[in-house]
Amino acid sequence: MEAQVWREMGLSDEEYAAITARLGREPNYLEVGIFAVMWSEHCSYKTSKPVLRRFPTTGPRVLQGPGENAGILDIGDGLAVAFKMESHNHPSAIEPYQGAATGVGGILRDIFTMGARPVAVLDALRFGPLTEESNKLLFRGVVQGIGGYGNSIGIPTVGGDVYFDAAFSGNPLVNAMAVGLLRHADIATGAARGAGNPVMIVGARTGRDGIHGATFASVELTEESESRRSAVQVGDPFMEKLLMEACLELIQAGVLVGIQDMGAAGLTCSSAEMAGRGGSGIEMNLDLVPRRETGMTPYEIMLSESQERMLVVPKTGCEARVEEVLTRWDLEATTIGRVTDDGLLRLTEQGRVVAEIPVAALTDEAPVYDRPAAQPAYIAELRAADLSGLRLRLSPEETLLALLRNPTVAAKSWVYRQYDHQVGTNTAALPGGDAAVLRVRGAGKGLALTTDCNCRLAYMDPYYGGAWAVAEAAQNIVCTGARPIGITDCLNFGNPEHPEVFWQFTEACAGVTAACLAFDTPVTGGNVSFYNETPERAIYPAPMIGMVGLLENIGKICPNVFTSAGQDVFLLGETEGLLAGSEYASMFEGLVAGALPPLDLAALRARLEFILTANERGLLAAAHDITEGGLAVALTEMAAATGVRVDLPAGSAVLPSLFGEGPGRFILAATAGAERELAALAAEREQPLRRAGETGGEELIVTAGGAPCFALPRARCRAAYENALGDIMLA
């Protein structure tokens, strides 16, 4: 076989030599393709495995950690939550609608494959500036794709986050998170066990779409990427709805040994991973695979990533039950093989063996690389930058209005109004706040959900950025009254073969680890997406965090906005924020620079525990953290129903006080008559809480020791905030 063949499939010469040695012979074309997808970065995690092993993955709530289709946490009363986040970046860059839509479809299958009924989707999105028409087209297509799939299948898209930066021009990030609920007794796994048990394909027929999608996701985007549209799948949400109901029925009936989504690498990955988890082999007759196109080769059948398909292993004798259930849901179920005890993936066509590979060679024995890491030169330059001389270029009022019109800061209502975020009637806190909250029907509980990552901070200091992504997610969860209980991640980086990129990755993961230990939020699973580069640039490091929080009493949701006039307003945390990495420094000074101080995770945990206790005691009428854009933006976000007047300590510097950012800063509103008790609790816990003002009127007013800082009509601020993104997209 010519070297060009395996190189075009993404294998190195050394990897091909290792394959030949493991087989004891030259592989055929089909076998090379199977190894190529299974040893791709997307499927094998050959670069990230040594780093990911350092994550904390256990805890009293963990029922299923990394290694399965999704993680599962115990939420009490025999109930559990399954959740997972994954990327669909490269497909979305060339086919934004289908790339995003099939990303949603794929992550939903990961959830119901575990036996959980999906109840929510969240999307974490990163795009280049909307001043470029190409970025607007990508943004519009991705949002429509997410809405089109989620709305059609009837799963609410309840939250997420969107940032815009030149670092993502040409390489957007489309990370989808799905969440489901299940009973402990219904947990399913993706393992093939029991020699002689049948192997069945259920759901859609196999086509030619998505072939080599896994290897496509393991290379950089280039001008030639546009021609690789066959690597982008086409989704059918209506069929997925039928498949979901059928699979949940089969799982709850107890007739399955294992079930696996056919996601990346399709039938290849699902069969190899199921056999690998079960310590078994699988034999399949490719003549029996249902197809929607004629003349398909074994190579195309095995590597197709056609959507809405599952591989299931029923208990022997239960094939008829599987077929009956699938037929009732207008779907196909076809037996294509059986489980074996020889540890081989054996494929036949027309009575002859066309591939025979040890399962372990595809899974456990995939290569693992210890990449060199080197701190980029820019890090020292950024840390040495002195921002102490920064001054307001405009008036505080003009500065605030400009920030509110910044697409990253502005309300994302243009996005979430395209999603049906209330289907299912379980959405208790709508998009637009710190975190979404869902009712756990019949249990009196709530789940708080959020996605977070400040990529600019991760670029400036990857360790800080990784830790802050977890910490910001925890802040958002706590501001709803829920306790953080676990995370999933989607780690988006450039080419790990570049030492500087691999250093960013290892540092960011170390920060995630430290924060998860500090907040008792184990990592239950996730995804790594490397090679997010164009010929012009690598993306900013983006260690995206999806977090789940538990609200034991759904009646104690804490609002994120002021609800009425006359509420006492408190500031928790430092008066002045950081300008390093802030929206102000980037927008007005063109600076992504400055030293980020160490993140005191223990102190932040204590601050969050104070907020949780205060809410549990009924002392809080509202809570909101101060992040992008600083205090002035946070006040605008909270002023949905009433104005507010806040007085800062005399001598407070206007720029860092109004527009500085940083961890552990919150605006709290006390419930009527609870002001003294709230202050007493803060004193007892040694928390920096001070009364700063009260709600009321129709203006946003900030003073410092009584001296004016800024004053603006609430309606003007809210109009700028609410309308900016829609005005840009409709222009």
Salt bridges, closest charged atoms under 4 A:
ASP13 OD2 - ARG7 NH2 2.74
GLU15 OE2 - LYS46 NZ 2.94
GLU31 OE2 - ARG25 NH2 2.78
GLU68 OE2 - ARG277 NE 3.96
ASP74 OD1 - HIS184 NE2 3.05
ASP77 OD2 - LYS445 NZ 3.36
GLU86 OE2 - LYS84 NZ 3.03
GLU95 OE2 - ARG229 NH1 2.42
ASP110 OD2 - LYS84 NZ 3.81
ASP161 OD2 - ARG126 NH2 2.82
ASP186 OD2 - ARG183 NH2 2.90
ASP209 OD1 - ARG292 NH2 2.51
GLU226 OE2 - ARG229 NH2 1.96
GLU240 OE1 - ARG109 NH1 2.73
GLU245 OE1 - ARG117 NH2 2.87
GLU245 OE2 - LYS241 NZ 2.82
GLU249 OE2 - ARG328 NH2 2.60
ASP261 OD1 - ARG109 NE 2.59
GLU273 OE1 - ARG277 NH2 3.44
GLU283 OE2 - ARG338 NE 3.90
GLU283 OE1 - ARG346 NH1 2.93
GLU293 OE1 - ARG208 NH1 3.00
GLU300 OE2 - ARG208 NE 2.99
GLU324 OE1 - ARG321 NE 3.87
GLU324 OE2 - ARG328 NE 2.88
GLU332 OE1 - ARG205 NE 2.60
ASP342 OD2 - ARG346 NH2 2.74
GLU349 OE1 - ARG352 NH2 3.85
GLU356 OE2 - ARG346 NE 2.62
GLU365 OE1 - ARG22 NE 2.54
ASP434 OD2 - HIS624 ND1 2.87
ASP461 OD2 - ARG383 NH2 3.56
ASP520 OD2 - ARG605 NH1 3.36
GLU533 OE2 - HIS498 ND1 3.47
GLU552 OE1 - LYS445 NZ 2.84
ASP568 OD2 - ARG691 NE 3.05
GLU574 OE1 - ARG607 NH1 3.36
GLU583 OE2 - ARG456 NH1 3.14
GLU589 OE1 - ARG393 NH2 2.88
GLU609 OE2 - ARG483 NH1 2.77
GLU609 OE2 - ARG605 NE 2.91
GLU616 OE2 - LYS556 NZ 3.13
ASP625 OD1 - HIS624 ND1 3.83
GLU637 OE1 - HIS624 NE2 2.55
GLU694 OE1 - ARG691 NH2 3.95
GLU698 OE1 - ARG714 NE 3.19
GLU722 OE2 - ARG718 NH2 2.95
